[in-house]
Amino acid sequence: MSTTARQFPRNRSRRHRRMRGIMLVEVLLALAITGLIAAGVASLLFATAGGTKERQELRRRNVRVDVVAARVDGAVRSSGRILGRDAKCLVLWTSDSNGSGVPDLAELRRIEWDSTTKQLLCYQAPATLAAADNTAYVLATTDFVTVTAALRGTASFPATVWANGVSGWTLAPLTMTEATRLISYDITIELTSGQTHTARSAAALRATPGNGA
């Protein structure tokens, strides 16, 4: 057998090994590329999911703020006069509906932030309040913050919860008189993420104020 004939099988074996080596490298490259693509897709999906969660949280936050602001602003706009305030509450004379010239219990509204329960509450007499329980008050001598505080939660002055998870509520101006017509406030609500969000709003009294003494 010639030397060429003896070398032919060796050459074919070498070429076969080289081909297998090339195929292995190609497989490894393909796996690496596939891994990079998978990592990129996973990262994109994670970012999309995170963005969706943030948008949902933002929508929930905006809805809560809008609901609270609508209630407070509506209560202020439908009132005719500020009767008193302190650090956590605002007392309004809704209107002189019976023409008596003085505020009575059915015409009072107390908006209060309870820092213990973290609730924003509205106290107001029910529509079924008996005439005998509809106390009239003298504007010049009545401390309406104290009077309504004593009535809170009674059958004559029950509470309605306007918002939960309220961790702060501040009113302006600090000094309010019978001539004050614009009220602004900051309200801080707790989010499901554990963070808080503070929103600001303002409303003007639009009802006709009473003129009693």
MOHU-V738040 format. One record per residue. N is the residue number from 0. RES is the residue in three letters. SS is DSSP state (A for helix, B for strand, O for the rest). Layout:
BEGIN
n: [N & N]
res: [RES & RES]
ss: [SS & SS]
END
This chain:
BEGIN
n: [0 & 1 & 2 & 3 & 4 & 5 & 6 & 7 & 8 & 9 & 10 & 11 & 12 & 13 & 14 & 15 & 16 & 17 & 18 & 19 & 20 & 21 & 22 & 23 & 24 & 25 & 26 & 27 & 28 & 29 & 30 & 31 & 32 & 33 & 34 & 35 & 36 & 37 & 38 & 39 & 40 & 41 & 42 & 43 & 44 & 45 & 46 & 47 & 48 & 49 & 50 & 51 & 52 & 53 & 54 & 55 & 56 & 57 & 58 & 59 & 60 & 61 & 62 & 63 & 64 & 65 & 66 & 67 & 68 & 69 & 70 & 71 & 72 & 73 & 74 & 75 & 76 & 77 & 78 & 79 & 80 & 81 & 82 & 83 & 84 & 85 & 86 & 87 & 88 & 89 & 90 & 91 & 92 & 93 & 94 & 95 & 96 & 97 & 98 & 99 & 100 & 101 & 102 & 103 & 104 & 105 & 106 & 107 & 108 & 109 & 110 & 111 & 112 & 113 & 114 & 115 & 116 & 117 & 118 & 119 & 120 & 121 & 122 & 123 & 124 & 125 & 126 & 127 & 128 & 129 & 130 & 131 & 132 & 133 & 134 & 135 & 136 & 137 & 138 & 139 & 140 & 141 & 142 & 143 & 144 & 145 & 146 & 147 & 148 & 149 & 150 & 151 & 152 & 153 & 154 & 155 & 156 & 157 & 158 & 159 & 160 & 161 & 162 & 163 & 164 & 165 & 166 & 167 & 168 & 169 & 170 & 171 & 172 & 173 & 174 & 175 & 176 & 177 & 178 & 179 & 180 & 181 & 182 & 183 & 184 & 185 & 186 & 187 & 188 & 189 & 190 & 191 & 192 & 193 & 194 & 195 & 196 & 197 & 198 & 199 & 200 & 201 & 202 & 203 & 204 & 205 & 206 & 207 & 208 & 209 & 210 & 211 & 212]
res: [MET & SER & THR & THR & ALA & ARG & GLN & PHE & PRO & ARG & ASN & ARG & SER & ARG & ARG & HIS & ARG & ARG & MET & ARG & GLY & ILE & MET & LEU & VAL & GLU & VAL & LEU & LEU & ALA & LEU & ALA & ILE & THR & GLY & LEU & ILE & ALA & ALA & GLY & VAL & ALA & SER & LEU & LEU & PHE & ALA & THR & ALA & GLY & GLY & THR & LYS & GLU & ARG & GLN & GLU & LEU & ARG & ARG & ARG & ASN & VAL & ARG & VAL & ASP & VAL & VAL & ALA & ALA & ARG & VAL & ASP & GLY & ALA & VAL & ARG & SER & SER & GLY & ARG & ILE & LEU & GLY & ARG & ASP & ALA & LYS & CYS & LEU & VAL & LEU & TRP & THR & SER & ASP & SER & ASN & GLY & SER & GLY & VAL & PRO & ASP & LEU & ALA & GLU & LEU & ARG & ARG & ILE & GLU & TRP & ASP & SER & THR & THR & LYS & GLN & LEU & LEU & CYS & TYR & GLN & ALA & PRO & ALA & THR & LEU & ALA & ALA & ALA & ASP & ASN & THR & ALA & TYR & VAL & LEU & ALA & THR & THR & ASP & PHE & VAL & THR & VAL & THR & ALA & ALA & LEU & ARG & GLY & THR & ALA & SER & PHE & PRO & ALA & THR & VAL & TRP & ALA & ASN & GLY & VAL & SER & GLY & TRP & THR & LEU & ALA & PRO & LEU & THR & MET & THR & GLU & ALA & THR & ARG & LEU & ILE & SER & TYR & ASP & ILE & THR & ILE & GLU & LEU & THR & SER & GLY & GLN & THR & HIS & THR & ALA & ARG & SER & ALA & ALA & ALA & LEU & ARG & ALA & THR & PRO & GLY & ASN & GLY & ALA]
ss: [O & O & A & A & A & A & A & A & A & A & A & A & A & A & A & A & A & A & A & A & A & A & A & A & A & A & A & A & A & A & A & A & A & A & A & A & A & A & A & A & A & A & A & A & A & A & A & A & A & A & A & A & A & A & A & A & A & A & A & A & A & A & A & A & A & A & A & A & A & A & A & A & A & A & A & A & A & O & O & O & B & B & B & B & B & O & O & O & B & B & B & B & B & O & O & O & O & O & O & O & O & O & O & B & A & A & A & B & B & B & B & B & B & B & O & O & O & O & B & B & B & B & B & B & O & O & O & O & O & O & A & A & A & O & O & B & O & O & O & O & O & O & O & A & A & A & A & A & A & A & A & O & O & B & O & O & B & B & B & B & B & B & B & B & O & B & B & B & B & B & B & B & O & O & O & O & O & O & O & O & O & B & B & B & B & B & B & B & B & B & O & O & O & O & O & B & B & B & B & B & B & B & B & B & O & O & O & O & O & O & O & O & O]
END
